[in-house]
């Protein structure tokens, strides 16, 4: 597949729908495991939101290399809640039902706490999630402390993971240590969310 044929977007807008440092919008979504999950269920916990579409080559970069799963495991082992959210609309690339989402979670060896389904795009639009992946870190007080790209290498090349600065890991390390996140937002990169 040629890179020129890929539909992707590098987000250059400085505007953010949700304000870093403000309360993260609550939501309630069905999960691949059959539960209803609310962000407020995890009050007192650090939470990562990861917008997901397994058909996106930028997502594939992080999953085929094992990078996303490794980051998920590192932090879920430390008590972080990791919620992967699929906001693809019915009939659009990446849209899946709960059974398929559960199967994809298993086949991709995801270490996410839950995979959540947002087919109406209400939650994605509340956060103004633009790309897959688009990452958010919420602290134990429910405040958004980071939003943007997973790292500083906006490419589909797995070789770029080595040496990349992982913004999500840096935000989580600071948050878990009770420190201020040095960089609270960055431009996300990836495929456009298929609302």
Long-range contacts (C-beta under 8 A, 24 or more apart in sequence): 1-57, 3-156, 6-57, 6-156, 6-191, 7-191, 7-192, 8-56, 8-57, 8-58, 8-131, 8-156, 8-189, 8-190, 8-191, 8-192, 9-130, 9-131, 9-189, 9-190, 9-191, 9-192, 10-154, 10-187, 10-189, 11-130, 11-131, 11-187, 11-188, 11-189, 12-187, 13-187, 16-128, 16-147, 16-185, 17-125, 17-126, 17-127, 17-128, 18-126, 18-127, 18-128, 18-136, 18-144, 18-147, 19-144, 20-144, 20-145, 20-146, 20-147, 20-184, 20-185, 21-143, 21-144, 21-145, 21-184, 22-143, 22-144, 23-142, 23-143, 23-144, 24-136, 24-138, 24-142, 24-143, 24-144, 25-123, 25-126, 25-127, 27-118, 27-122, 27-123, 27-126, 29-85, 29-116, 29-117, 29-118, 29-123, 30-98, 30-116, 30-117, 31-98, 31-114, 31-115, 31-116, 31-117, 32-98, 32-99, 32-101, 32-102, 32-105, 32-114, 32-115, 32-116, 32-117, 33-98, 33-102, 33-114, 33-115, 34-98, 35-114, 37-83, 37-114, 37-116, 39-83, 39-138, 39-142, 40-142, 42-81, 43-140, 43-142, 44-140, 45-79, 45-80, 45-81, 45-140, 46-75, 46-79, 46-80, 46-81, 46-137, 46-138, 46-139, 46-140, 46-172, 46-175, 46-176, 47-80, 47-81, 47-82, 47-83, 47-137, 47-138, 48-75, 48-80, 48-81, 48-82, 48-83, 48-135, 48-136, 48-137, 48-138, 48-168, 48-172, 49-83, 49-85, 49-127, 49-129, 49-135, 49-136, 49-138, 50-82, 50-83, 50-84, 50-85, 50-112, 50-133, 50-134, 50-135, 51-84, 51-85, 51-86, 51-87, 51-124, 51-129, 51-131, 51-132, 51-133, 51-134, 51-135, 51-193, 52-84, 52-85, 52-86, 52-94, 52-115, 52-132, 52-133, 53-86, 53-88, 53-93, 53-94, 53-132, 53-191, 53-193, 53-194, 54-94, 54-104, 54-108, 55-93, 55-94, 55-191, 56-93, 56-94, 56-132, 56-190, 56-191, 57-156, 57-191, 58-131, 58-132, 58-133, 58-156, 58-189, 58-190, 58-191, 59-132, 59-133, 59-190, 59-191, 60-156, 61-155, 61-156, 61-157, 61-158, 61-160, 61-161, 62-133, 62-150, 62-161, 63-108, 63-110, 64-158, 65-158, 65-161, 66-109, 67-158, 67-161, 68-110, 68-133, 68-150, 69-108, 69-109, 69-110, 69-111, 71-150, 71-166, 71-168, 71-169, 72-110, 72-111, 72-112, 73-111, 74-169, 75-169, 75-172, 76-111, 76-112, 76-113, 78-176, 80-172, 80-176, 81-113, 82-111, 82-112, 82-113, 82-114, 83-112, 83-113, 83-114, 83-115, 83-116, 84-110, 84-112, 84-114, 84-115, 84-116, 85-115, 85-116, 85-118, 85-123, 85-124, 85-129, 86-115, 86-116, 86-117, 86-118, 86-119, 87-118, 87-119, 87-121, 87-123, 87-124, 87-129, 87-193, 87-194, 87-195, 88-119, 88-193, 88-194, 88-195, 89-119, 89-120, 89-121, 89-194, 89-195, 90-119, 92-194, 92-195, 93-194, 94-132, 94-194, 95-119, 95-194, 121-193, 121-195, 124-193, 124-195, 125-195, 129-188, 129-193, 130-188, 130-192, 130-193, 131-188, 131-189, 131-190, 131-191, 131-192, 131-193, 132-190, 132-191, 132-193, 133-188, 133-190, 134-188, 134-190, 134-193, 135-167, 135-168, 135-188, 137-168, 137-171, 137-172, 137-175, 137-181, 139-175, 140-175, 145-171, 145-174, 145-175, 145-181, 145-184, 146-171, 146-181, 146-183, 146-184, 146-185, 147-184, 147-185, 147-186, 147-188, 148-185, 148-186, 148-187, 148-188, 149-186, 149-187, 149-188, 149-189, 149-190, 152-186, 154-189
